[in-house]
Amino acid sequence: LGPNMQSFIELRKSLGYGVRTLIVYLSHFDRYAITTGYGDYWLSRSLVEGWVASTSLLKPGSRAHRLYVMRSLARYLVQTYPQSYMPPLIAGPKRESNFRPHIYTSTEINLLLDEAARLTPTGSLRPLTFVTLLSLLYCTGLRISEALALRLSDVDLEAGVLLIRNSKFRKTRVAPLATDATHALSRYVEARRGFHHRLDPDAPFFVNEWRRGCEYPATIATFLGIARRAGIRGVPGTPGPRIHDLRHTFAVPRLLSWYRDGGDVQA
């Protein structure tokens, strides 16, 4: 299945679709297929249903996403392998979500930053990387993927703006920075320089201990550890505030303050 999944991804990419999420799902599916010893070039019903059910506590929406990915792959495979299993369309009424974003308090933000500052290795750039990253998310409302995608050339400290390239819906925008945020990013740039990280325009802005750009899975895992040690999240496997809630925390108080100040929020 591997070469067929790769060619499917390349086809989607050539048609202009974003494939990052698709790659995440298919990579997980690929690892599952390997553990089962599956050896056919097409999809079987047992393989698809086994993968969808392989992760315990998976929410209905996540199961639906997995089936959607499998159906898209199957539509590609049946052109060559008509015996490939085609998952059915998901029918029925839409489920109402009971999800509510978490709005961090100032105390919780300070707890997160304090724990980030205690990260190890002591004396490395890692604590400052996460203090700066979490602060940036809090005061600009960036998505975590947008922050991790920043290059040095995207951070204009003189003008006090960030260039966010090819974000959601392939949009590019400029995000303004407050003066204290600009100063914090300047300090991080100087710290990067002291640890001899790349300084070319295309270098990743947020870097890890291996002199590469911070990666999404490791960043999320580190955040969850910080949040648990700060007492903001429970034990692994239980729901709780997420890193994306920093974006909500940026937006909601800002809107409320505009209303309270009598501003024209709709404008």
Disulfide bonds with the S-S distance in Angstrom:
none
